[in-house]
Amino acid sequence: MSFTLNRITLIGSLGKNAETKSINKNATVTKFSLATARSIKEKDGTFKEIVTWHNITAFNFTKSVTDQLIKGTKIFIEGRQENNSYLDKTTNEKKYSSEVVAEKIILFNTKD
């Protein structure tokens, strides 16, 4: 098998407060959305900001970290991309979702 790598690195701002749930006695899952932005130059010379939203899932991070994951907080995420499929119960259609599973989270001191 050839060498492969599934590594995602993002720096962005939280779109809403993170939600943490216990999944058993010893495990938690935290979910939140992260916005990243880039600028593109329009034909008229002006710049337009393009925002991309990322769904983030983090397992077993400490409460001191997850309590700081509030809307507007700027963070660094390192993790892996996961793609999933599920059956939509209302339409009975197969749906697809994509998320970043965070393995490292670093909080910045600024919210700009």
N, C-alpha and C positions, 0 to 999 in steps of 0.2 A: 504494500500500500504506500502511495506517495504521501509526502508531508502535507497536512492540511491545518488550517487555523481558523477558528471561529472566535474572533475577538472584536468587541465593539468598545470604542472610547467616545464619550460624549461630555460636553460641558454645556450646561443650559440652566434654565430656570423652571421651577415647579409651577405647573398650571393650577394646581389646587392642593390642599393639604393631603398628605399621605394617609392611607387607611391601613391599619394593622389589625390582623385577626390571628387568633390562636388556631392552629390546625390540629394540634394534639398537646399533651402535657409539656412536651419539650421543644415545640416548634412553632414559629410564627411566620406569617407571610405579610409583607407590606407591598401595597400597590399604589402607584402614582403616575401622573403624566409629566413629561419633561419636554420643554420647548427649546429647540435650537434654531438659530437664524443665520441666514447668509444674505448678502446683497448682490443683486445683479444690475448691470447697467442697461437701461432702456435705450431704444433707438434715438430718443431725443436728448440723451446725455444724462438724464436724471437716474438716480439709483432707487431701486425698489427692494424692500426687505421681504424675503421668502421665509416663512416659519414652517418648520417641520415638527410634528408632535410624535413623541415616542412613548409607548406604554412600557413602564418599568415594573418589574417584580423583583423583590428582594426577600430572601429567606434568612431568618434567624439573626437579623441585625439587632444590636442592643437597643433597649428602650431610650437610652440617652441620645442615640443617633436618630431613631425614627421620630422621636418627639420634636426634633428640629426640622423635619421635612415639612415645612409649611409653604403655602402659596407665595411665590416670588423669590424663594431662597435659591441662590445660585450654587450648583453642585457639579462635581466631577463624578462620572460613572464609568466604571470599567466592568465589562461582563461579556456575555455571549448572546447571540441572536437565536431565538427559538420560534419556530412556526408551528402552529397547531391547527387542527380541524375539529369541528364539532357539528352535531346535527341540531339545527334550529327547531325547537319544539313547536313553535307557532306556525312556521311555514313548511316544516319537514324538509328543508333544504340543507345541504352541506355548506357550512360557512368556514372561513379561514381567518385566523388571527395571527398577529406577529407581535412579539414582545422581546425586550431586552431583559435577561436575567442578570441582575447586578451582583457582582462578586466583590466589588470595592466601591465605596462611596466616600467622597471627601467633600465636606461642606466648606464653602467660602464665607468670608466675613462680610461680604457686600451683597446687596440685593439689586444691583443695577442691571 
